[in-house]
Amino acid sequence: MFLSACGGSGGSGGGGKTSEEVLSDATAAVRANRGGQDAPLPASGPAPQAGQNIWVVCSTMAAEGCSVPAESAKEAGEAIGWDVTIVDGKGSPEEYANGINSAIAAKADGIILANIDCVNAKSALANAKQAGVKTFAFYAFDCDDPMLASGGAPLFDAQLLLAGGITYQEFSEEHYSRSQADYAIASTDGEAKIIEFTETDILIAQHLNMGFEKRVAECGGCEIVKKVPFTLTDLVTGKLQGKTEAALTQNPQADVVYVPYDAALTAGISQAVVASGRNDDVLVVGGEGLTPNVGFVQDNKGQDFIAGTPARWVGWAAIDGMNRLLQGEPQVDSGIGYQTIDSKGPFPSETTYYDGNVDADGKPKQDYEANYRKIWGIS
């Protein structure tokens, strides 16, 4: 089931002047977010029970933002003696259902959903609940999500908690997307003219767009001059570059391009910005901090800003969450926050992608893998 996007074609906000308070708050947030917003790591946890049969169903292994946490969940699970199987959902709700039902047939103890919303696998998740197979989700929203007109009862057994013990919805709308908006506001002195890419078939993009728009609405001198809707199909079939070229041509006044996540930038948006000849005049705001996107920001190739989320860390945290779920323990704050990166850094020095807060020299501030090994008793 694909979902309809909120909002119209553009024209949101603008026509006024940004208050000194909003501009000052945005500028202060940019400084704070560059330092990082991770929280302390979990201090304890139940000893894992070896031999668990765990399946990870990923929305699409073609996207680094899903494949990296899926593969790191397999790595972490195998480190504690679990049998972990990854299923590539290939961006298809039918494949999501097939993966979940295959896990049930294989007598899985647990299923980890990576970037798959409940509404896009509802029947299969109901099958899992009936079969007594526990489900743990990250980067996903349950069937009772407020964005849904009629999603129904929740079907996930547990979800990843972010820094401060908050839900993914709160993280997405009130923290992560706000950091993206604050950067656009501060960088344009409160006069951003924005082309906003909005995705229509996954809930996370809709939550991110909502949070971004909420903050931009407080910027009296800012305006969303164009909304460009796209889908996962557009992403995998190469249509994003053409959509970007058209939007830039039709909106010469635009000085900000907002994209909710990095894979869309690597799939054609950044390339179109460079080809347009406006690369140095348009601020391109993205997210995640995947390998190619860190390179784009470093080399000034169609992306100027990253709101980093730690792809590999998420996989290890998912195994910790699944372990707690299987043993009837409550979920805990994973410590996962975000950190913003622009041409001034800070760029990670030990990985090619963002994987947690780093200091000014790019060194990790915390060692999440060592911490999980310690609390699991396998260090």
C-alpha positions in Angstrom: 0.0 0.0 0.0 1.5 3.3 -1.0 0.6 6.5 0.8 -0.4 9.9 -0.4 1.8 12.8 0.3 0.7 15.8 2.3 0.7 19.3 0.9 0.5 21.0 -2.5 2.9 22.2 -5.1 4.7 24.9 -3.1 4.4 28.5 -2.0 4.6 27.7 1.8 5.6 30.6 4.0 7.5 33.6 2.8 6.2 37.2 2.3 7.6 38.4 5.7 10.7 38.9 7.7 12.4 36.4 9.9 12.4 37.4 13.6 15.7 37.9 15.4 14.7 35.2 17.8 14.2 32.5 15.2 17.5 33.4 13.4 19.4 33.5 16.7 17.9 30.1 17.7 18.7 28.5 14.3 22.3 29.8 14.4 22.8 28.5 18.0 21.4 25.1 16.9 23.8 24.8 14.0 26.7 25.3 16.4 25.4 22.8 18.9 24.4 20.2 16.3 27.9 20.3 14.7 29.2 19.1 18.1 26.8 16.1 18.0 23.6 15.0 19.9 24.4 11.4 20.9 23.5 10.3 24.4 25.4 7.8 26.7 25.4 4.2 25.6 23.3 1.5 27.5 25.1 0.5 30.7 23.7 -3.0 31.1 21.6 -5.6 29.4 20.6 -9.3 29.6 23.1 -11.9 28.6 22.1 -13.1 25.1 20.8 -16.7 24.6 22.8 -18.3 21.8 21.1 -20.2 19.0 18.3 -17.7 18.2 17.0 -17.8 14.6 16.7 -14.1 13.6 15.6 -12.8 10.2 16.3 -9.2 9.0 13.9 -8.0 6.3 15.3 -4.9 4.6 13.3 -2.6 2.4 16.0 -2.6 -0.2 19.6 -3.7 -0.1 20.3 -1.4 -3.0 20.2 1.6 -0.6 23.2 1.9 1.7 20.9 3.4 4.4 19.2 0.1 4.7 21.8 -2.4 3.7 24.5 -1.2 6.1 22.3 -1.6 9.3 21.0 -4.9 8.0 24.5 -6.3 7.4 25.7 -4.9 10.7 22.7 -6.5 12.5 23.8 -9.8 11.0 27.4 -9.2 12.1 26.3 -8.3 15.7 23.9 -11.2 15.8 26.4 -13.7 14.7 28.9 -12.3 17.3 26.5 -13.6 20.1 25.9 -16.9 18.4 22.7 -16.2 16.6 21.7 -17.5 13.1 20.8 -14.3 11.1 19.2 -14.3 7.7 18.8 -11.1 5.6 16.0 -10.7 3.1 16.1 -8.1 0.4 12.7 -6.5 0.1 13.6 -4.9 -3.2 11.4 -1.9 -2.5 8.3 -4.0 -2.9 5.5 -4.6 -0.2 5.0 -8.0 -1.8 8.6 -8.9 -1.2 8.3 -7.6 2.4 5.4 -9.9 3.0 7.2 -12.8 1.4 10.2 -12.2 3.6 8.2 -12.1 6.8 6.2 -15.2 5.9 9.3 -17.1 5.0 10.7 -16.2 8.4 7.6 -17.6 10.0 7.8 -20.8 8.0 11.5 -21.1 9.0 10.5 -21.0 12.7 12.2 -17.7 13.3 12.5 -16.5 16.9 12.4 -12.9 15.8 12.1 -10.6 12.8 13.9 -7.3 12.5 12.2 -4.9 10.1 14.6 -2.4 8.5 12.9 0.7 6.9 9.6 -1.2 6.5 6.4 0.5 7.7 3.8 -1.7 9.3 1.1 -0.6 6.8 3.2 -1.9 3.9 3.4 -5.5 5.4 0.3 -5.5 7.6 -1.1 -9.0 6.8 2.3 -10.7 7.1 2.9 -8.9 10.5 -0.4 -10.1 11.7 0.7 -13.6 10.7 3.9 -13.2 12.7 2.0 -12.1 15.8 -0.4 -15.0 15.5 2.6 -17.4 15.2 4.3 -15.9 18.2 7.3 -14.5 16.3 8.6 -11.3 17.9 9.1 -8.3 15.6 11.5 -5.4 16.2 11.6 -2.4 13.9 13.9 0.5 13.2 13.5 3.4 10.7 9.9 2.4 10.5 6.4 3.3 11.8 3.7 1.1 13.2 0.1 0.7 11.9 -1.2 3.2 14.5 1.0 6.0 13.2 -0.9 9.3 13.2 -0.1 10.0 9.6 -2.4 7.1 8.6 -6.1 7.7 8.2 -6.9 4.1 9.1 -3.8 2.1 9.9 -5.3 0.0 12.7 -3.8 -1.5 15.8 0.0 -1.5 16.3 1.7 -4.8 15.2 5.4 -4.2 16.1 6.5 -5.8 19.4 9.2 -3.2 20.0 11.1 -0.4 18.2 14.5 1.3 18.5 14.6 4.1 21.0 16.8 7.1 20.1 18.9 9.4 22.2 16.9 10.5 25.3 14.7 7.4 25.0 12.5 9.1 22.4 10.5 7.4 19.6 11.5 7.5 16.0 8.5 9.8 15.3 9.7 12.4 17.8 13.3 12.1 16.7 12.3 12.6 13.0 9.9 15.5 13.5 11.3 17.4 16.4 15.0 16.9 16.2 16.5 15.5 13.0 14.4 17.4 10.4 14.6 20.5 12.6 18.4 20.4 12.4 18.1 20.4 8.6 15.7 23.4 8.6 17.8 25.3 11.1 20.8 25.0 8.8 18.8 26.3 5.9 17.5 29.2 7.9 20.9 30.2 9.4 22.8 29.8 6.2 20.5 32.2 4.3 20.0 34.7 7.1 16.4 33.7 7.3 15.6 34.2 3.6 15.6 30.7 2.2 13.8 30.0 -1.0 13.4 26.3 -0.9 12.8 23.4 -3.4 11.5 20.6 -1.2 11.6 17.0 -2.3 8.7 15.1 -0.7 8.3 11.3 -0.9 4.9 9.8 -1.1 5.3 6.1 -0.3 7.2 5.8 3.0 6.1 7.3 6.3 9.6 8.4 7.4 9.9 10.8 4.5 6.4 12.3 5.3 7.4 12.7 9.0 10.7 14.4 7.9 8.9 16.7 5.5 6.4 17.6 8.2 9.1 18.4 10.8 11.0 20.4 8.2 8.0 22.4 7.1 7.0 23.1 10.7 10.3 24.7 11.4 10.4 26.6 8.1 6.9 28.0 8.9 8.5 29.8 11.8 10.9 31.6 9.5 8.9 34.6 8.2 11.4 35.4 5.5 11.6 31.8 4.2 9.5 30.2 1.5 9.0 26.8 0.0 8.8 27.8 -3.6 8.3 24.3 -5.0 7.5 20.8 -3.8 8.8 17.9 -5.9 7.0 14.6 -5.1 8.8 11.4 -5.8 8.5 7.6 -4.9 10.9 4.7 -4.4 10.2 3.8 -8.0 11.4 7.2 -9.2 14.6 6.6 -7.2 15.4 3.2 -8.6 14.4 4.0 -12.2 16.6 7.1 -12.5 13.8 9.7 -12.7 15.1 12.0 -9.9 17.7 13.7 -12.1 15.1 14.9 -14.6 12.7 16.0 -11.8 15.5 18.0 -10.2 16.6 19.6 -13.5 13.0 20.7 -14.2 12.6 22.2 -10.7 15.8 24.2 -10.8 14.9 25.5 -14.3 11.4 26.5 -13.3 12.5 28.1 -10.0 15.6 30.3 -10.6 15.0 32.1 -7.3 15.5 29.0 -5.3 18.7 29.0 -3.2 18.0 25.8 -1.1 17.2 22.3 -2.1 15.9 20.1 0.7 16.1 16.3 0.4 14.9 14.1 3.3 17.5 11.4 2.9 20.9 10.8 1.2 20.0 7.9 -1.2 17.8 10.3 -3.2 20.7 12.6 -3.6 23.0 9.9 -4.9 20.2 8.7 -7.3 20.3 11.9 -9.4 19.6 15.0 -7.4 23.2 16.0 -6.6 24.2 15.2 -10.2 21.5 17.5 -11.5 22.5 20.3 -9.2 26.1 20.1 -10.5 25.0 19.9 -14.1 22.7 22.9 -13.7 25.7 25.2 -13.2 24.1 26.4 -9.9 26.1 24.2 -7.6 27.8 27.1 -5.8 24.6 29.1 -5.6 22.2 26.5 -4.2 22.5 25.1 -0.7 21.7 21.3 -0.9 20.5 19.9 2.5 20.5 16.2 2.9 20.7 13.5 5.7 22.2 10.3 6.9 25.9 10.7 5.9 26.4 7.7 3.6 29.7 7.1 1.9 29.1 8.9 -1.4 27.3 11.8 0.4 30.3 12.4 2.7 32.3 12.7 -0.5 29.8 15.0 -2.1 30.1 17.5 0.8 33.9 17.2 1.0 34.3 17.7 -2.8 31.4 20.3 -3.3 29.6 18.0 -5.7 25.9 18.7 -5.2 25.5 18.4 -1.5 26.4 20.9 1.2 25.0 19.5 4.5 24.5 16.2 6.2 22.4 15.4 9.3 24.3 12.2 10.1 22.6 9.1 11.4 24.8 6.1 12.2 23.9 3.3 9.9 26.2 0.6 11.3 25.5 1.4 14.9 21.8 1.1 14.2 22.3 -2.6 13.3 24.1 -3.3 16.6 21.4 -1.5 18.5 18.7 -3.5 16.8 20.3 -6.7 18.0 20.5 -5.4 21.5 16.8 -4.4 21.2 15.8 -7.8 19.9 17.8 -9.5 22.7 15.9 -7.5 25.3 12.6 -8.2 23.5 13.2 -12.0 23.4 13.9 -12.0 27.1 11.0 -9.9 28.2 13.1 -6.9 29.1 12.1 -3.3 28.4 13.7 -1.3 25.6 16.3 1.3 26.6 17.8 4.5 25.2 20.3 3.4 22.5 22.2 6.6 22.7 21.8 7.2 19.0 21.4 10.9 18.1 22.8 12.8 15.1 25.5 15.2 14.2 25.6 17.8 11.4 28.4 18.1 8.9 29.1 20.7 6.2 32.2 21.8 4.3 33.8 22.7 7.6 33.3 19.2 9.0 33.7 17.4 11.2 34.3 14.5 8.8 34.7 11.0 10.1 38.3 9.8 9.9 37.9 6.1 10.7 35.0 5.3 8.4 34.0 6.5 4.9 30.5 7.2 6.3 29.0 8.8 9.4 28.7 6.3 12.3 28.2 8.3 15.4 29.5 11.6 16.9 33.1 12.4 16.1 35.4 15.1 17.6 37.0 17.9 15.6 39.6 15.4 14.3 37.0 13.0 13.1 37.6 10.4 15.9 34.6 8.6 17.4 33.5 10.0 20.8 32.1 6.6 21.8 32.8 2.9 20.9 29.3 1.4 20.7 30.6 -2.0 19.5 32.9 -2.4 22.4 30.1 -1.3 24.7 27.6 -3.9 23.4 30.2 -6.6 23.6 30.8 -5.7 27.2 27.2 -5.7 28.3 26.6 -8.9 26.3 29.5 -10.6 28.0 31.4 -11.4 24.9 34.2 -8.8 25.0 
